[in-house]
């Protein structure tokens, strides 16, 4: 049966129908009345589309038109399909939502959803992916600044740029962008490097002594529990350089191990952070803090050695009943206010994250090299250099002065 006779066919053939000497196929999907067409592109990939008709004659005409149109687009280096940024970003949103639903602790993906829904989709959403020009991208930077009321930090810009790029890559993977077409990407402007604030040695010594009494005088039992847990948590952060929150709060007793080098024993901690899992070595004073926590939690073990031997599968930073606070940020803020340490020398409020910066500063003072420090803290050498390199001449003043 030739193509012309198909135009006048009075009956619908349910089996696939070959057109144009087998280059083009008409077929029906299960539970669909409309005819689809498919054919192989010069790239080797298959292209399919709906003819929009359940009539064989009309579907045949439409299929041949689709085939010829696609050939012209390919010859002109044009994409053969088109979608809006919103359609593609919605697919990325769905992927992020599935991860969050499976693991509500995945704060990173919650942030992804916020950036897509608050910024990227509202601005780029209506644009066809191939219509995004450098001018549009430049306009986004100005629009985002107006929405935020400030220039975003480079960290925030990298998040936006990375998520935008995911949408562009998804479009390319789906054949929506021709291989020779370049879609402009979001740029990241560098922040002015700042020395990150840290506590001084005198302030830390005062803080550690102050917490001895502070932990015992809460307003009620719950307040006392929060204070006791906060004291150990502060000591742990100071002694490990770990990120507060999602990296440190989930740690379990079974993640602690002894690490021997000759006759010397060290406390090793297995953590899973935003740069992947790693081992870190805790300062020796952390051991005493953890043994105090074991006694307070009334665990059935004599000391930390026994807990490590038992490979106890229980979170470390919990109350005696086993429940954990959502966060220790608020109780730490009260500690800072009551101890008189809330403001640093520049007048900025101190948070738990300042303990990580303090750890980095103290280790650099001791002469720990930045490569070792970066591995310990789960960050990059570049990040250490960026935020702490200005300190190193001052910290090495004695050796530099001769």
Rosetta blueprint (number, residue, H / E / L):
1 X L
2 X L
3 X H
4 X H
5 X H
6 X H
7 X H
8 X L
9 X L
10 X L
11 X L
12 X L
13 X L
14 X L
15 X L
16 X L
17 X E
18 X E
19 X E
20 X L
21 X L
22 X L
23 X L
24 X E
25 X E
26 X E
27 X E
28 X E
29 X L
30 X L
31 X L
32 X L
33 X L
34 X L
35 X E
36 X E
37 X E
38 X E
39 X E
40 X E
41 X L
42 X L
43 X L
44 X L
45 X L
46 X E
47 X E
48 X E
49 X E
50 X E
51 X L
52 X L
53 X L
54 X L
55 X L
56 X H
57 X H
58 X H
59 X H
60 X H
61 X H
62 X H
63 X H
64 X H
65 X H
66 X H
67 X H
68 X H
69 X H
70 X H
71 X H
72 X H
73 X H
74 X H
75 X H
76 X L
77 X L
78 X L
79 X L
80 X L
81 X L
82 X L
83 X L
84 X E
85 X H
86 X H
87 X H
88 X H
89 X H
90 X H
91 X H
92 X H
93 X H
94 X H
95 X H
96 X H
97 X H
98 X H
99 X H
100 X H
101 X H
102 X H
103 X L
104 X L
105 X L
106 X L
107 X H
108 X H
109 X H
110 X H
111 X H
112 X H
113 X H
114 X H
115 X H
116 X H
117 X H
118 X H
119 X H
120 X H
121 X H
122 X H
123 X H
124 X H
125 X L
126 X L
127 X L
128 X E
129 X H
130 X H
131 X H
132 X L
133 X L
134 X H
135 X H
136 X H
137 X H
138 X H
139 X H
140 X H
141 X H
142 X H
143 X H
144 X H
145 X H
146 X H
147 X H
148 X H
149 X L
150 X L
151 X L
152 X L
153 X L
154 X H
155 X H
156 X H
157 X H
158 X H
159 X H
160 X H
161 X H
162 X H
163 X H
164 X H
165 X H
166 X H
167 X H
168 X H
169 X H
170 X H
171 X H
172 X H
173 X H
174 X L
175 X L
176 X L
177 X L
178 X L
179 X L
180 X L
181 X L
182 X L
183 X L
184 X L
185 X L
186 X L
187 X L
188 X L
189 X L
190 X L
191 X L
192 X L
193 X L
194 X L
195 X L
196 X L
197 X L
198 X L
199 X L
200 X L
201 X H
202 X H
203 X H
204 X H
205 X H
206 X H
207 X H
208 X H
209 X H
210 X H
211 X H
212 X H
213 X H
214 X H
215 X L
216 X L
217 X L
218 X L
219 X L
220 X L
221 X H
222 X H
223 X H
224 X H
225 X H
226 X H
227 X H
228 X H
229 X H
230 X H
231 X H
232 X H
233 X H
234 X H
235 X H
236 X H
237 X H
238 X H
239 X H
240 X H
241 X L
242 X L
243 X L
244 X L
245 X L
246 X L
247 X L
248 X L
249 X L
250 X L
251 X L
252 X E
253 X H
254 X H
255 X H
256 X E
257 X E
258 X E
259 X E
260 X E
261 X E
262 X L
263 X L
264 X E
265 X E
266 X E
267 X E
268 X E
269 X E
270 X E
271 X E
272 X E
273 X E
274 X L
275 X L
276 X E
277 X E
278 X E
279 X E
280 X E
281 X E
282 X L
283 X L
284 X L
285 X H
286 X H
287 X H
288 X H
289 X H
290 X H
291 X H
292 X H
293 X H
294 X H
295 X H
296 X H
297 X L
298 X L
299 X L
300 X L
301 X L
302 X L
303 X L
304 X H
305 X H
306 X H
307 X H
308 X H
309 X H
310 X H
311 X L
312 X L
313 X L
314 X L
315 X E
316 X L
317 X L
318 X L
319 X L
320 X L
321 X L
322 X L
323 X L
324 X L
325 X L
326 X L
327 X L
328 X L
329 X H
330 X H
331 X H
332 X H
333 X H
334 X H
335 X H
336 X H
337 X H
338 X H
339 X H
340 X L
341 X L
342 X L
343 X E
344 X L
345 X L
346 X L
347 X L
348 X L
349 X E
350 X L
351 X L
352 X L
353 X H
354 X H
355 X H
356 X H
357 X H
358 X H
359 X H
360 X H
361 X H
362 X H
363 X H
364 X H
365 X H
366 X L
367 X L
368 X L
369 X L
370 X H
371 X H
372 X H
373 X H
374 X H
375 X H
376 X H
377 X H
378 X L
379 X L
380 X L
381 X H
382 X H
383 X H
384 X H
385 X H
386 X H
387 X H
388 X H
389 X H
390 X H
391 X H
392 X H
393 X H
394 X H
395 X H
396 X L
397 X H
398 X H
399 X H
400 X H
401 X H
402 X L
